[in-house]
Structures are given as structure tokens and as C-alpha cells.
Amino acid sequence: MLKRFKNCQKITEWVSQSYDGSLSASQSMAVKSHLLICTNCRNFDKNNHLLKQLIAKHKTLNK
């Protein structure tokens, strides 16, 4: 269980970094593979994506 937690912790860090486009090809593949099997990390990714969209929309509305 601890190993899975550490893996999920690293994946969530990489998910956050992926929105900046700063992942290597191997990191990107690791994230994609992990998201296929891990519901919690997949939900984290979806929430981050939604949050990024909301922030972008907020910025355009406040110009």
C-alpha cells in the first residue's frame, strides 16, 4: 500500500507539471499508464483540468 501511495504521489506531481508541458516523454507515458488503472489519480487529473479551464475563463471575463 505504501508503494502505491508513493507512486500516486509522484503521478499527481507529474499531472500538475504536465499542464505546463514540462514532462519528459517517459514521465508522460508513466502518467498515462497510471491514469488507466488508478481512479483516484484520474479524478485528480480531471479536477485539475477543470480548474485550469475555470481559471482561464475567469481571466478572459475579467479583461
All heavy atoms as TSV, in Angstrom:
chain	resi	resn	atom	element	x	y	z
A	1	MET	N	N	0.824	-1.197	0.000
A	1	MET	CA	C	0.000	0.000	0.000
A	1	MET	C	C	0.871	1.265	0.000
A	1	MET	O	O	0.572	2.213	-0.682
A	1	MET	CB	C	-0.929	-0.031	1.215
A	1	MET	CG	C	-1.838	1.155	1.286
A	1	MET	SD	S	-3.104	1.053	0.038
A	1	MET	CE	C	-4.288	2.138	0.695
A	2	LEU	N	N	1.961	1.251	0.765
A	2	LEU	CA	C	2.838	2.412	0.835
A	2	LEU	C	C	3.474	2.696	-0.523
A	2	LEU	O	O	3.585	3.845	-0.929
A	2	LEU	CB	C	3.911	2.205	1.906
A	2	LEU	CG	C	4.850	3.385	2.146
A	2	LEU	CD1	C	4.051	4.612	2.569
A	2	LEU	CD2	C	5.867	3.047	3.216
A	3	LYS	N	N	3.857	1.631	-1.224
A	3	LYS	CA	C	4.458	1.824	-2.544
A	3	LYS	C	C	3.452	2.481	-3.492
A	3	LYS	O	O	3.796	3.373	-4.256
A	3	LYS	CB	C	4.941	0.493	-3.119
A	3	LYS	CG	C	5.617	0.653	-4.453
A	3	LYS	CD	C	6.167	-0.637	-4.967
A	3	LYS	CE	C	6.824	-0.340	-6.312
A	3	LYS	NZ	N	7.526	-1.443	-6.865
A	4	ARG	N	N	2.210	2.030	-3.444
A	4	ARG	CA	C	1.186	2.628	-4.297
A	4	ARG	C	C	0.989	4.099	-3.965
A	4	ARG	O	O	0.855	4.936	-4.837
A	4	ARG	CB	C	-0.123	1.869	-4.162
A	4	ARG	CG	C	-1.189	2.450	-5.058
A	4	ARG	CD	C	-2.484	1.729	-4.946
A	4	ARG	NE	N	-3.487	2.506	-5.632
A	4	ARG	CZ	C	-4.462	2.002	-6.329
A	4	ARG	NH1	N	-4.580	0.707	-6.430
A	4	ARG	NH2	N	-5.328	2.773	-6.917
A	5	PHE	N	N	0.978	4.417	-2.670
A	5	PHE	CA	C	0.825	5.812	-2.260
A	5	PHE	C	C	1.962	6.665	-2.805
A	5	PHE	O	O	1.732	7.747	-3.330
A	5	PHE	CB	C	0.751	5.920	-0.738
A	5	PHE	CG	C	0.748	7.338	-0.244
A	5	PHE	CD1	C	-0.387	8.124	-0.369
A	5	PHE	CD2	C	1.884	7.892	0.313
A	5	PHE	CE1	C	-0.388	9.445	0.061
A	5	PHE	CE2	C	1.891	9.203	0.747
A	5	PHE	CZ	C	0.752	9.974	0.618
A	6	LYS	N	N	3.196	6.184	-2.684
A	6	LYS	CA	C	4.337	6.942	-3.196
A	6	LYS	C	C	4.228	7.111	-4.708
A	6	LYS	O	O	4.554	8.170	-5.235
A	6	LYS	CB	C	5.647	6.255	-2.825
A	6	LYS	CG	C	6.033	6.455	-1.386
A	6	LYS	CD	C	7.460	6.000	-1.157
A	6	LYS	CE	C	7.939	6.420	0.185
A	6	LYS	NZ	N	8.544	7.735	0.193
A	7	ASN	N	N	3.776	6.075	-5.399
A	7	ASN	CA	C	3.608	6.161	-6.845
A	7	ASN	C	C	2.534	7.196	-7.186
A	7	ASN	O	O	2.725	8.023	-8.070
A	7	ASN	CB	C	3.258	4.788	-7.418
A	7	ASN	CG	C	3.401	4.750	-8.916
A	7	ASN	OD1	O	4.229	5.432	-9.491
A	7	ASN	ND2	N	2.586	3.942	-9.551
A	8	CYS	N	N	1.425	7.151	-6.491
A	8	CYS	CA	C	0.350	8.122	-6.733
A	8	CYS	C	C	0.816	9.545	-6.415
A	8	CYS	O	O	0.467	10.486	-7.125
A	8	CYS	CB	C	-0.884	7.774	-5.908
A	8	CYS	SG	S	-1.741	6.292	-6.455
A	9	GLN	N	N	1.600	9.682	-5.396
A	9	GLN	CA	C	2.118	10.999	-5.033
A	9	GLN	C	C	2.974	11.560	-6.173
A	9	GLN	O	O	2.840	12.724	-6.546
A	9	GLN	CB	C	2.924	10.887	-3.744
A	9	GLN	CG	C	3.321	12.201	-3.150
A	9	GLN	CD	C	4.014	12.010	-1.805
A	9	GLN	OE1	O	4.591	10.958	-1.526
A	9	GLN	NE2	N	3.965	13.024	-0.973
A	10	LYS	N	N	3.837	10.737	-6.736
A	10	LYS	CA	C	4.692	11.169	-7.838
A	10	LYS	C	C	3.834	11.477	-9.073
A	10	LYS	O	O	4.049	12.469	-9.760
A	10	LYS	CB	C	5.734	10.086	-8.152
A	10	LYS	CG	C	6.644	10.416	-9.308
A	10	LYS	CD	C	7.333	11.762	-9.179
A	10	LYS	CE	C	8.484	11.751	-8.230
A	10	LYS	NZ	N	9.159	13.065	-8.146
A	11	ILE	N	N	2.848	10.630	-9.344
A	11	ILE	CA	C	1.990	10.826	-10.516
A	11	ILE	C	C	1.208	12.137	-10.393
A	11	ILE	O	O	1.113	12.891	-11.371
A	11	ILE	CB	C	1.031	9.631	-10.714
A	11	ILE	CG1	C	1.823	8.368	-11.073
A	11	ILE	CG2	C	-0.026	9.938	-11.770
A	11	ILE	CD1	C	2.609	8.435	-12.370
A	12	THR	N	N	0.686	12.439	-9.214
A	12	THR	CA	C	-0.057	13.698	-9.071
A	12	THR	C	C	0.857	14.908	-9.257
A	12	THR	O	O	0.431	15.932	-9.783
A	12	THR	CB	C	-0.813	13.774	-7.730
A	12	THR	OG1	O	0.098	13.591	-6.649
A	12	THR	CG2	C	-1.930	12.749	-7.667
A	13	GLU	N	N	2.115	14.791	-8.838
A	13	GLU	CA	C	3.077	15.871	-9.098
A	13	GLU	C	C	3.263	16.042	-10.601
A	13	GLU	O	O	3.266	17.166	-11.120
A	13	GLU	CB	C	4.428	15.549	-8.462
A	13	GLU	CG	C	4.454	15.653	-6.961
A	13	GLU	CD	C	5.789	15.184	-6.383
A	13	GLU	OE1	O	6.814	15.275	-7.092
A	13	GLU	OE2	O	5.799	14.743	-5.226
A	14	TRP	N	N	3.422	14.926	-11.295
A	14	TRP	CA	C	3.630	14.975	-12.738
A	14	TRP	C	C	2.391	15.458	-13.472
A	14	TRP	O	O	2.499	16.161	-14.478
A	14	TRP	CB	C	4.087	13.621	-13.264
A	14	TRP	CG	C	5.487	13.260	-12.884
A	14	TRP	CD1	C	6.426	14.077	-12.323
A	14	TRP	CD2	C	6.116	11.994	-13.048
A	14	TRP	NE1	N	7.602	13.391	-12.125
A	14	TRP	CE2	C	7.442	12.110	-12.562
A	14	TRP	CE3	C	5.699	10.772	-13.549
A	14	TRP	CZ2	C	8.335	11.050	-12.580
A	14	TRP	CZ3	C	6.595	9.711	-13.562
A	14	TRP	CH2	C	7.894	9.855	-13.086
A	15	VAL	N	N	1.211	15.079	-12.981
A	15	VAL	CA	C	-0.036	15.570	-13.602
A	15	VAL	C	C	-0.050	17.095	-13.531
A	15	VAL	O	O	-0.343	17.765	-14.522
A	15	VAL	CB	C	-1.280	14.965	-12.909
A	15	VAL	CG1	C	-2.535	15.754	-13.246
A	15	VAL	CG2	C	-1.459	13.502	-13.305
A	16	SER	N	N	0.278	17.634	-12.373
A	16	SER	CA	C	0.300	19.094	-12.223
A	16	SER	C	C	1.330	19.727	-13.154
A	16	SER	O	O	1.064	20.752	-13.782
A	16	SER	CB	C	0.617	19.465	-10.769
A	16	SER	OG	O	-0.399	18.997	-9.917
A	17	GLN	N	N	2.498	19.122	-13.261
A	17	GLN	CA	C	3.545	19.644	-14.141
A	17	GLN	C	C	3.172	19.507	-15.607
A	17	GLN	O	O	3.608	20.304	-16.439
A	17	GLN	CB	C	4.865	18.916	-13.886
A	17	GLN	CG	C	5.472	19.214	-12.547
A	17	GLN	CD	C	6.688	18.345	-12.255
A	17	GLN	OE1	O	7.136	17.590	-13.092
A	17	GLN	NE2	N	7.195	18.449	-11.040
A	18	SER	N	N	2.355	18.523	-15.928
A	18	SER	CA	C	2.022	18.272	-17.333
A	18	SER	C	C	1.254	19.438	-17.952
A	18	SER	O	O	1.314	19.649	-19.159
A	18	SER	CB	C	1.218	16.978	-17.480
A	18	SER	OG	O	-0.103	17.126	-16.987
A	19	TYR	N	N	0.562	20.207	-17.140
A	19	TYR	CA	C	-0.187	21.348	-17.674
A	19	TYR	C	C	0.737	22.474	-18.119
A	19	TYR	O	O	0.334	23.353	-18.866
A	19	TYR	CB	C	-1.221	21.840	-16.664
A	19	TYR	CG	C	-2.351	20.849	-16.512
A	19	TYR	CD1	C	-2.414	19.991	-15.430
A	19	TYR	CD2	C	-3.331	20.752	-17.486
A	19	TYR	CE1	C	-3.440	19.070	-15.316
A	19	TYR	CE2	C	-4.354	19.834	-17.377
A	19	TYR	CZ	C	-4.401	19.003	-16.291
A	19	TYR	OH	O	-5.413	18.081	-16.182
A	20	ASP	N	N	1.988	22.429	-17.662
A	20	ASP	CA	C	2.989	23.395	-18.106
A	20	ASP	C	C	3.799	22.854	-19.274
A	20	ASP	O	O	4.652	23.552	-19.810
A	20	ASP	CB	C	3.953	23.731	-16.964
A	20	ASP	CG	C	3.261	24.350	-15.777
A	20	ASP	OD1	O	2.231	25.006	-15.975
A	20	ASP	OD2	O	3.742	24.159	-14.649
A	21	GLY	N	N	3.557	21.585	-19.623
A	21	GLY	CA	C	4.292	20.967	-20.716
A	21	GLY	C	C	5.730	20.640	-20.347
A	21	GLY	O	O	6.588	20.577	-21.216
A	22	SER	N	N	5.982	20.424	-19.069
A	22	SER	CA	C	7.360	20.233	-18.635
A	22	SER	C	C	7.719	18.780	-18.309
A	22	SER	O	O	8.671	18.534	-17.590
A	22	SER	CB	C	7.646	21.113	-17.418
A	22	SER	OG	O	6.787	20.768	-16.351
A	23	LEU	N	N	6.971	17.823	-18.854
A	23	LEU	CA	C	7.281	16.415	-18.605
A	23	LEU	C	C	8.106	15.826	-19.742
A	23	LEU	O	O	7.931	16.192	-20.905
A	23	LEU	CB	C	5.996	15.583	-18.481
A	23	LEU	CG	C	5.097	15.833	-17.290
A	23	LEU	CD1	C	3.944	14.839	-17.287
A	23	LEU	CD2	C	5.860	15.737	-15.990
A	24	SER	N	N	8.967	14.898	-19.378
A	24	SER	CA	C	9.695	14.157	-20.399
A	24	SER	C	C	8.738	13.149	-21.036
A	24	SER	O	O	7.638	12.896	-20.508
A	24	SER	CB	C	10.881	13.420	-19.771
A	24	SER	OG	O	10.415	12.370	-18.936
A	25	ALA	N	N	9.147	12.561	-22.126
A	25	ALA	CA	C	8.308	11.569	-22.797
A	25	ALA	C	C	8.045	10.373	-21.884
A	25	ALA	O	O	6.916	9.864	-21.822
A	25	ALA	CB	C	8.961	11.118	-24.096
A	26	SER	N	N	9.050	9.939	-21.147
A	26	SER	CA	C	8.866	8.783	-20.266
A	26	SER	C	C	7.936	9.120	-19.094
A	26	SER	O	O	7.124	8.292	-18.681
A	26	SER	CB	C	10.206	8.254	-19.755
A	26	SER	OG	O	10.868	9.223	-18.993
A	27	GLN	N	N	8.035	10.332	-18.567
A	27	GLN	CA	C	7.124	10.747	-17.498
A	27	GLN	C	C	5.691	10.811	-18.021
A	27	GLN	O	O	4.756	10.368	-17.349
A	27	GLN	CB	C	7.532	12.109	-16.940
A	27	GLN	CG	C	8.794	12.091	-16.128
A	27	GLN	CD	C	9.271	13.487	-15.785
A	27	GLN	OE1	O	9.181	14.411	-16.602
A	27	GLN	NE2	N	9.801	13.648	-14.577
A	28	SER	N	N	5.523	11.355	-19.197
A	28	SER	CA	C	4.198	11.461	-19.800
A	28	SER	C	C	3.573	10.080	-20.008
A	28	SER	O	O	2.390	9.877	-19.716
A	28	SER	CB	C	4.294	12.205	-21.128
A	28	SER	OG	O	3.037	12.364	-21.693
A	29	MET	N	N	4.366	9.141	-20.475
A	29	MET	CA	C	3.877	7.770	-20.660
A	29	MET	C	C	3.522	7.130	-19.319
A	29	MET	O	O	2.520	6.428	-19.207
A	29	MET	CB	C	4.901	6.917	-21.399
A	29	MET	CG	C	5.001	7.233	-22.872
A	29	MET	SD	S	3.460	6.948	-23.751
A	29	MET	CE	C	3.318	5.180	-23.599
A	30	ALA	N	N	4.335	7.378	-18.308
A	30	ALA	CA	C	4.067	6.828	-16.977
A	30	ALA	C	C	2.747	7.368	-16.425
A	30	ALA	O	O	1.946	6.624	-15.851
A	30	ALA	CB	C	5.214	7.144	-16.022
A	31	VAL	N	N	2.506	8.661	-16.627
A	31	VAL	CA	C	1.255	9.271	-16.173
A	31	VAL	C	C	0.074	8.644	-16.904
A	31	VAL	O	O	-0.906	8.222	-16.278
A	31	VAL	CB	C	1.263	10.805	-16.382
A	31	VAL	CG1	C	-0.126	11.393	-16.196
A	31	VAL	CG2	C	2.258	11.466	-15.436
A	32	LYS	N	N	0.154	8.560	-18.219
A	32	LYS	CA	C	-0.949	7.987	-19.000
A	32	LYS	C	C	-1.244	6.558	-18.592
A	32	LYS	O	O	-2.406	6.180	-18.446
A	32	LYS	CB	C	-0.633	8.071	-20.492
A	32	LYS	CG	C	-0.687	9.483	-21.025
A	32	LYS	CD	C	-0.298	9.546	-22.482
A	32	LYS	CE	C	-0.281	10.986	-22.955
A	32	LYS	NZ	N	0.129	11.117	-24.345
A	33	SER	N	N	-0.205	5.755	-18.389
A	33	SER	CA	C	-0.397	4.358	-17.987
A	33	SER	C	C	-1.044	4.275	-16.615
A	33	SER	O	O	-1.951	3.489	-16.387
A	33	SER	CB	C	0.919	3.597	-17.912
A	33	SER	OG	O	1.728	3.846	-18.979
A	34	HIS	N	N	-0.553	5.088	-15.697
A	34	HIS	CA	C	-1.069	5.065	-14.330
A	34	HIS	C	C	-2.532	5.503	-14.293
A	34	HIS	O	O	-3.335	4.905	-13.567
A	34	HIS	CB	C	-0.209	5.958	-13.429
A	34	HIS	CG	C	-0.612	5.903	-11.990
A	34	HIS	ND1	N	-0.167	4.925	-11.140
A	34	HIS	CD2	C	-1.430	6.712	-11.271
A	34	HIS	CE1	C	-0.695	5.132	-9.938
A	34	HIS	NE2	N	-1.460	6.211	-9.993
A	35	LEU	N	N	-2.868	6.518	-15.069
A	35	LEU	CA	C	-4.246	7.013	-15.065
A	35	LEU	C	C	-5.236	5.965	-15.583
A	35	LEU	O	O	-6.409	6.003	-15.221
A	35	LEU	CB	C	-4.363	8.299	-15.891
A	35	LEU	CG	C	-3.641	9.519	-15.322
A	35	LEU	CD1	C	-3.840	10.725	-16.235
A	35	LEU	CD2	C	-4.070	9.838	-13.907
A	36	LEU	N	N	-4.757	5.051	-16.385
A	36	LEU	CA	C	-5.628	3.967	-16.873
A	36	LEU	C	C	-6.068	3.041	-15.749
A	36	LEU	O	O	-7.160	2.469	-15.813
A	36	LEU	CB	C	-4.922	3.148	-17.955
A	36	LEU	CG	C	-4.697	3.840	-19.289
A	36	LEU	CD1	C	-3.828	2.964	-20.185
A	36	LEU	CD2	C	-6.025	4.136	-19.965
A	37	ILE	N	N	-5.234	2.906	-14.721
A	37	ILE	CA	C	-5.540	1.931	-13.665
A	37	ILE	C	C	-5.920	2.542	-12.324
A	37	ILE	O	O	-6.414	1.845	-11.454
A	37	ILE	CB	C	-4.355	0.959	-13.454
A	37	ILE	CG1	C	-3.110	1.715	-13.029
A	37	ILE	CG2	C	-4.098	0.124	-14.682
A	37	ILE	CD1	C	-1.983	0.832	-12.525
A	38	CYS	N	N	-5.680	3.834	-12.147
A	38	CYS	CA	C	-5.897	4.448	-10.832
A	38	CYS	C	C	-7.019	5.485	-10.888
A	38	CYS	O	O	-6.849	6.580	-11.433
A	38	CYS	CB	C	-4.599	5.083	-10.337
A	38	CYS	SG	S	-4.755	5.765	-8.669
A	39	THR	N	N	-8.129	5.150	-10.294
A	39	THR	CA	C	-9.292	6.041	-10.282
A	39	THR	C	C	-9.009	7.340	-9.533
A	39	THR	O	O	-9.416	8.417	-9.983
A	39	THR	CB	C	-10.493	5.332	-9.627
A	39	THR	OG1	O	-10.718	4.103	-10.307
A	39	THR	CG2	C	-11.744	6.178	-9.704
A	40	ASN	N	N	-8.311	7.249	-8.413
A	40	ASN	CA	C	-8.036	8.456	-7.622
A	40	ASN	C	C	-7.191	9.460	-8.391
A	40	ASN	O	O	-7.491	10.655	-8.412
A	40	ASN	CB	C	-7.357	8.089	-6.302
A	40	ASN	CG	C	-8.273	7.341	-5.373
A	40	ASN	OD1	O	-9.484	7.542	-5.393
A	40	ASN	ND2	N	-7.709	6.468	-4.568
A	41	CYS	N	N	-6.147	8.979	-9.037
A	41	CYS	CA	C	-5.289	9.883	-9.811
A	41	CYS	C	C	-6.013	10.397	-11.056
A	41	CYS	O	O	-5.820	11.542	-11.457
A	41	CYS	CB	C	-3.979	9.190	-10.188
A	41	CYS	SG	S	-2.897	8.918	-8.757
A	42	ARG	N	N	-6.854	9.572	-11.634
A	42	ARG	CA	C	-7.648	10.001	-12.788
A	42	ARG	C	C	-8.596	11.133	-12.377
A	42	ARG	O	O	-8.742	12.126	-13.090
A	42	ARG	CB	C	-8.415	8.806	-13.359
A	42	ARG	CG	C	-8.954	9.026	-14.733
A	42	ARG	CD	C	-9.423	7.751	-15.429
A	42	ARG	NE	N	-10.207	6.843	-14.620
A	42	ARG	CZ	C	-9.802	5.629	-14.236
A	42	ARG	NH1	N	-8.615	5.171	-14.576
A	42	ARG	NH2	N	-10.579	4.867	-13.500
A	43	ASN	N	N	-9.204	11.007	-11.201
A	43	ASN	CA	C	-10.076	12.076	-10.690
A	43	ASN	C	C	-9.276	13.343	-10.401
A	43	ASN	O	O	-9.743	14.455	-10.680
A	43	ASN	CB	C	-10.806	11.626	-9.432
A	43	ASN	CG	C	-11.896	10.629	-9.729
A	43	ASN	OD1	O	-12.417	10.558	-10.840
A	43	ASN	ND2	N	-12.239	9.826	-8.738
A	44	PHE	N	N	-8.084	13.190	-9.868
A	44	PHE	CA	C	-7.207	14.338	-9.627
A	44	PHE	C	C	-6.914	15.058	-10.942
A	44	PHE	O	O	-6.975	16.286	-11.021
A	44	PHE	CB	C	-5.908	13.863	-8.963
A	44	PHE	CG	C	-4.923	14.962	-8.699
A	44	PHE	CD1	C	-5.034	15.750	-7.575
A	44	PHE	CD2	C	-3.879	15.213	-9.588
A	44	PHE	CE1	C	-4.127	16.771	-7.324
A	44	PHE	CE2	C	-2.972	16.230	-9.353
A	44	PHE	CZ	C	-3.095	17.016	-8.216
A	45	ASP	N	N	-6.613	14.286	-11.978
A	45	ASP	CA	C	-6.328	14.857	-13.300
A	45	ASP	C	C	-7.546	15.596	-13.847
A	45	ASP	O	O	-7.431	16.720	-14.345
A	45	ASP	CB	C	-5.889	13.754	-14.259
A	45	ASP	CG	C	-5.537	14.283	-15.638
A	45	ASP	OD1	O	-4.858	15.323	-15.728
A	45	ASP	OD2	O	-5.942	13.650	-16.626
A	46	LYS	N	N	-8.716	14.990	-13.744
A	46	LYS	CA	C	-9.946	15.635	-14.231
A	46	LYS	C	C	-10.220	16.935	-13.477
A	46	LYS	O	O	-10.593	17.949	-14.076
A	46	LYS	CB	C	-11.138	14.691	-14.088
A	46	LYS	CG	C	-11.145	13.559	-15.066
A	46	LYS	CD	C	-12.334	12.645	-14.831
A	46	LYS	CE	C	-12.271	11.436	-15.726
A	46	LYS	NZ	N	-13.352	10.478	-15.453
A	47	ASN	N	N	-10.033	16.907	-12.161
A	47	ASN	CA	C	-10.255	18.115	-11.356
A	47	ASN	C	C	-9.261	19.213	-11.709
A	47	ASN	O	O	-9.630	20.386	-11.785
A	47	ASN	CB	C	-10.190	17.788	-9.867
A	47	ASN	CG	C	-11.372	16.999	-9.389
A	47	ASN	OD1	O	-12.441	17.023	-10.002
A	47	ASN	ND2	N	-11.198	16.264	-8.308
A	48	ASN	N	N	-8.008	18.849	-11.916
A	48	ASN	CA	C	-7.003	19.842	-12.322
A	48	ASN	C	C	-7.357	20.448	-13.671
A	48	ASN	O	O	-7.207	21.657	-13.872
A	48	ASN	CB	C	-5.612	19.200	-12.401
A	48	ASN	CG	C	-4.863	19.307	-11.104
A	48	ASN	OD1	O	-5.364	19.806	-10.115
A	48	ASN	ND2	N	-3.641	18.826	-11.109
A	49	HIS	N	N	-7.797	19.607	-14.592
A	49	HIS	CA	C	-8.175	20.087	-15.921
A	49	HIS	C	C	-9.346	21.071	-15.815
A	49	HIS	O	O	-9.317	22.144	-16.424
A	49	HIS	CB	C	-8.533	18.901	-16.811
A	49	HIS	CG	C	-8.869	19.283	-18.204
A	49	HIS	ND1	N	-7.924	19.759	-19.099
A	49	HIS	CD2	C	-10.048	19.291	-18.873
A	49	HIS	CE1	C	-8.518	20.033	-20.241
A	49	HIS	NE2	N	-9.805	19.751	-20.135
A	50	LEU	N	N	-10.340	20.722	-15.037
A	50	LEU	CA	C	-11.495	21.593	-14.842
A	50	LEU	C	C	-11.080	22.908	-14.187
A	50	LEU	O	O	-11.499	23.984	-14.614
A	50	LEU	CB	C	-12.551	20.896	-13.992
A	50	LEU	CG	C	-13.781	21.709	-13.642
A	50	LEU	CD1	C	-14.537	22.140	-14.905
A	50	LEU	CD2	C	-14.695	20.915	-12.728
A	51	LEU	N	N	-10.229	22.834	-13.190
A	51	LEU	CA	C	-9.761	24.038	-12.517
A	51	LEU	C	C	-9.005	24.954	-13.472
A	51	LEU	O	O	-9.212	26.176	-13.478
A	51	LEU	CB	C	-8.872	23.659	-11.327
A	51	LEU	CG	C	-8.385	24.793	-10.446
A	51	LEU	CD1	C	-9.548	25.579	-9.870
A	51	LEU	CD2	C	-7.519	24.228	-9.336
A	52	LYS	N	N	-8.170	24.370	-14.309
A	52	LYS	CA	C	-7.423	25.171	-15.288
A	52	LYS	C	C	-8.394	25.873	-16.252
A	52	LYS	O	O	-8.213	27.040	-16.587
A	52	LYS	CB	C	-6.457	24.291	-16.066
A	52	LYS	CG	C	-5.624	25.070	-17.040
A	52	LYS	CD	C	-4.602	24.212	-17.730
A	52	LYS	CE	C	-3.872	25.091	-18.733
A	52	LYS	NZ	N	-2.639	24.581	-19.170
A	53	GLN	N	N	-9.431	25.171	-16.690
A	53	GLN	CA	C	-10.432	25.772	-17.583
A	53	GLN	C	C	-11.165	26.920	-16.893
A	53	GLN	O	O	-11.397	27.963	-17.498
A	53	GLN	CB	C	-11.437	24.724	-18.046
A	53	GLN	CG	C	-10.882	23.731	-19.020
A	53	GLN	CD	C	-11.910	22.680	-19.394
A	53	GLN	OE1	O	-12.742	22.279	-18.578
A	53	GLN	NE2	N	-11.855	22.238	-20.641
A	54	LEU	N	N	-11.535	26.718	-15.635
A	54	LEU	CA	C	-12.252	27.766	-14.898
A	54	LEU	C	C	-11.389	29.001	-14.697
A	54	LEU	O	O	-11.871	30.134	-14.814
A	54	LEU	CB	C	-12.728	27.224	-13.546
A	54	LEU	CG	C	-13.840	26.185	-13.597
A	54	LEU	CD1	C	-14.069	25.587	-12.213
A	54	LEU	CD2	C	-15.118	26.778	-14.146
A	55	ILE	N	N	-10.123	28.797	-14.403
A	55	ILE	CA	C	-9.206	29.931	-14.226
A	55	ILE	C	C	-9.050	30.691	-15.536
A	55	ILE	O	O	-9.086	31.923	-15.560
A	55	ILE	CB	C	-7.843	29.450	-13.680
A	55	ILE	CG1	C	-8.011	28.985	-12.234
A	55	ILE	CG2	C	-6.790	30.538	-13.795
A	55	ILE	CD1	C	-6.798	28.275	-11.665
A	56	ALA	N	N	-8.896	29.965	-16.638
A	56	ALA	CA	C	-8.759	30.615	-17.945
A	56	ALA	C	C	-10.018	31.408	-18.284
A	56	ALA	O	O	-9.935	32.545	-18.777
A	56	ALA	CB	C	-8.481	29.572	-19.022
A	57	LYS	N	N	-11.179	30.831	-17.996
A	57	LYS	CA	C	-12.433	31.529	-18.286
A	57	LYS	C	C	-12.559	32.779	-17.409
A	57	LYS	O	O	-12.983	33.829	-17.885
A	57	LYS	CB	C	-13.621	30.598	-18.045
A	57	LYS	CG	C	-14.922	31.167	-18.494
A	57	LYS	CD	C	-16.022	30.118	-18.449
A	57	LYS	CE	C	-17.267	30.689	-19.070
A	57	LYS	NZ	N	-18.295	29.676	-19.282
A	58	HIS	N	N	-12.187	32.668	-16.168
A	58	HIS	CA	C	-12.235	33.795	-15.241
A	58	HIS	C	C	-11.329	34.927	-15.730
A	58	HIS	O	O	-11.698	36.097	-15.695
A	58	HIS	CB	C	-11.825	33.350	-13.840
A	58	HIS	CG	C	-11.793	34.446	-12.838
A	58	HIS	ND1	N	-12.944	34.996	-12.305
A	58	HIS	CD2	C	-10.755	35.107	-12.266
A	58	HIS	CE1	C	-12.610	35.951	-11.466
A	58	HIS	NE2	N	-11.288	36.040	-11.413
A	59	LYS	N	N	-10.137	34.569	-16.209
A	59	LYS	CA	C	-9.202	35.588	-16.709
A	59	LYS	C	C	-9.771	36.315	-17.909
A	59	LYS	O	O	-9.621	37.525	-18.029
A	59	LYS	CB	C	-7.867	34.944	-17.072
A	59	LYS	CG	C	-7.018	34.582	-15.884
A	59	LYS	CD	C	-5.703	33.975	-16.322
A	59	LYS	CE	C	-4.842	33.627	-15.148
A	59	LYS	NZ	N	-3.568	33.007	-15.549
A	60	THR	N	N	-10.434	35.578	-18.809
A	60	THR	CA	C	-10.984	36.232	-20.001
A	60	THR	C	C	-12.185	37.109	-19.640
A	60	THR	O	O	-12.413	38.128	-20.291
A	60	THR	CB	C	-11.394	35.210	-21.077
A	60	THR	OG1	O	-12.372	34.326	-20.552
A	60	THR	CG2	C	-10.204	34.433	-21.589
A	61	LEU	N	N	-12.941	36.733	-18.637
A	61	LEU	CA	C	-14.095	37.535	-18.234
A	61	LEU	C	C	-13.689	38.829	-17.528
A	61	LEU	O	O	-14.441	39.794	-17.535
A	61	LEU	CB	C	-15.016	36.720	-17.322
A	61	LEU	CG	C	-15.747	35.555	-17.962
A	61	LEU	CD1	C	-16.510	34.754	-16.909
A	61	LEU	CD2	C	-16.684	36.021	-19.058
A	62	ASN	N	N	-12.545	38.823	-16.916
A	62	ASN	CA	C	-12.102	39.979	-16.140
A	62	ASN	C	C	-11.180	40.905	-16.910
A	62	ASN	O	O	-10.540	41.777	-16.331
A	62	ASN	CB	C	-11.410	39.524	-14.849
A	62	ASN	CG	C	-12.401	38.990	-13.857
A	62	ASN	OD1	O	-13.513	39.471	-13.768
A	62	ASN	ND2	N	-12.013	37.961	-13.128
A	63	LYS	N	N	-11.090	40.750	-18.200
A	63	LYS	CA	C	-10.245	41.650	-19.011
A	63	LYS	C	C	-11.005	42.871	-19.412
A	63	LYS	O	O	-12.134	42.971	-19.546
A	63	LYS	CB	C	-9.728	40.930	-20.250
A	63	LYS	CG	C	-8.616	39.994	-19.904
A	63	LYS	CD	C	-7.990	39.450	-21.159
A	63	LYS	CE	C	-6.809	38.583	-20.783
A	63	LYS	NZ	N	-6.131	38.060	-21.936
